[in-house]
Amino acid sequence: MENTNKTVLVTGGTGFLGIHTVLQLLQQGYEVKTTLRSLSKKDTIIKALEEEGIADFSHLSFVEADLTSDNNWDEAVKDCDYVLHVASPFPAQDPRDENELIIPARDGALRVLKASRDAGVKRVVLTSSFAAVGYSKDIKDHIFTEEDWTDVNAELSAYIKSKTVAEKAVWEFIEKEGNGLELSVINPVGIFGPAIGGITSASLDIAVSGILNGTMNQTPVFTMGVVDVRDVADIHIKAMIDPKAAGERFIATSNDAMSFYDVAELFKKERPQYAENIQPLEPIDKEFYKEMSNEKAKTILHWNPRSREEALLASADSLMKKS
Ligand code: NAP
């Protein structure tokens, strides 16, 4: 255990990525704090971590805080060296009013940054999304990199807009009012990998459960990059401590994008025992496949993600074990 003198806050320990991030930090010997909207969810987190082999909870503490309120953020960031701001609303269906997502995403991120700056935190790592990178430009013959930004004025779903608006606001804050606080941003594509303690997210619910239980009965004309949650937690920690990560954003993706047809075919081939409810889906045209690069994360952070197949099969295995 090499890092016992550093304290890290992870916002949203109840989430799919949040719990994996808390787990890896504890495994690496950090002191960890995590925020929850309600402390009543503490037991779910402890149970999930116990299932993953954590026995000593003296290095983990909980603070109740909501992204839509100022309460307790100063308490949450107190004594922290680093803050990983993972929490943000990610519903399976967009709400009718986009502000239900945009306000907590943007104002919540600004609350976390202000509190971090005022408490003397060294660096914040923000979980943004590929949503803030690759959702307005024409995808034809384009390989998306960290230079790309989704245009907030394009026609966007509420979730995609919320992530783009929040990331933009955060960079602006750092430039104008950061007062030396460092920022690094992670832009993950669709996050898969194992659900621990039964904690899933919209990505698993839609693209894994939806395909396996047969509610997905048409292939959306859309492709997604895939990345394993364990690698997304790992890249947050790498970006937290690597001096070269300050002021940078990093796309977190394994390799090429997949359609939901491709995901269904993978499950049918590799996990025929789960495939009885999978609906016949049609392939989509190659012109709809997005390309995105993970070169920057690999080169600067020496990040080496698992394959998309391993990520998706780990999701399916963990979900089928629970059902
Ligand atoms: P998740 O399981 O739904 O986690 C979302 C977390 O945000 C939960 O802990 C949730 O708390 C918290 N949260 C939502 N609204 C909040 C509020 N008003 N105040 C405080 N906390 C709030 O989804 P996830 O996949 O782990 O997402 C984690 C992060 O990764 C998000 O920033 C998401 O945008 C980003 N991301 C996800 C994917 C993906 O494919 N999964 C891809 C790219 C980026 P409750 O448990 O109380 O609801």
Residues whose N, C-alpha, C, O or C-beta is under 5 A from the ligand:
A	BS01	NAP	G12 G13 T14 G15 F16 L17 G18 R37 A65 D66 L67 T68 V86 A87 S88 P89 F90 P104 T127 S128 S129 F130 P188 V189 G190 I191 T200 S201 S203
